[in-house]
Amino acid sequence: MADSTDIDELREAARHRGLKLVKSRKRTPGSDDYGRFGLTDAQGKALFGFGKDGLTATADDIAAYLRGQAATAWGASIRRRSIRRTG
């Protein structure tokens, strides 16, 4: 696989955020969504990487999405903390 991100690390990062990593079941390179991924919430609702014809995200796309989600949560946490100190 050309993507630099380890799949087990992605699965763990998704689980840590209450999400589930979905990996394509296709095993033939070049077929449909081979090597593609998606993320669902705890109830199985598609959140990211799902298209009309199957999974659309690469491992790097998933990693970037999870990093963005972590940065957003971290920033919100910092803002809440600074509001409490000043208020």
C-alpha positions in Angstrom: 0.0 0.0 0.0 1.4 3.4 -1.0 -0.1 5.3 2.0 2.4 6.0 4.8 -0.1 5.6 7.7 -0.3 2.3 9.6 -3.8 0.9 9.5 -3.7 -0.3 13.1 -2.8 3.2 14.3 -5.7 4.7 12.3 -8.1 2.1 13.7 -6.9 3.0 17.3 -7.1 6.7 16.7 -10.6 6.4 15.4 -11.7 4.2 18.3 -10.2 6.7 20.7 -12.5 9.3 19.3 -15.6 7.1 19.4 -15.5 6.3 15.7 -15.0 3.1 13.7 -12.6 2.7 10.8 -14.2 0.9 7.8 -11.9 -0.8 5.3 -12.8 -1.9 1.9 -13.3 -5.6 1.5 -12.1 -5.6 -2.1 -8.9 -7.6 -2.5 -8.3 -7.0 -6.2 -6.1 -4.0 -7.0 -7.9 -1.6 -9.3 -11.4 -2.8 -8.5 -14.0 -0.3 -7.2 -13.0 0.9 -3.7 -9.9 -1.3 -3.2 -7.6 0.1 -0.6 -10.1 2.8 0.5 -11.5 3.6 3.9 -14.4 5.4 5.7 -15.3 6.5 9.2 -18.6 5.8 11.0 -19.9 7.0 14.3 -20.7 4.5 17.2 -24.1 3.8 15.7 -22.7 3.1 12.2 -23.7 6.3 10.6 -21.3 7.3 7.8 -19.3 10.4 8.7 -16.4 10.5 6.2 -15.1 8.7 3.2 -18.3 7.3 1.9 -19.5 8.0 -1.6 -22.3 6.8 -3.9 -20.1 3.9 -5.3 -18.4 2.9 -2.0 -15.5 4.0 0.1 -13.6 7.0 -1.1 -10.9 8.0 1.5 -7.3 6.9 1.5 -5.4 6.1 4.7 -3.8 9.6 4.5 -7.2 11.2 4.1 -8.4 9.4 7.3 -5.3 10.4 9.2 -5.8 14.1 8.2 -9.4 14.0 9.2 -8.6 12.5 12.6 -5.8 15.1 13.1 -8.2 17.9 12.3 -10.8 16.6 14.6 -8.2 16.3 17.4 -6.9 19.9 16.8 -10.5 21.2 16.9 -11.1 19.5 20.2 -7.8 20.7 21.6 -8.5 24.3 20.5 -12.0 24.2 22.0 -10.6 22.9 25.2 -8.0 25.7 25.4 -10.7 28.3 24.7 -13.0 26.9 27.5 -10.1 26.9 30.0 -9.1 30.5 29.2 -12.7 31.7 29.5 -13.0 30.1 32.9 -9.8 31.8 34.1 -10.9 35.2 33.0 -14.5 34.9 33.9 
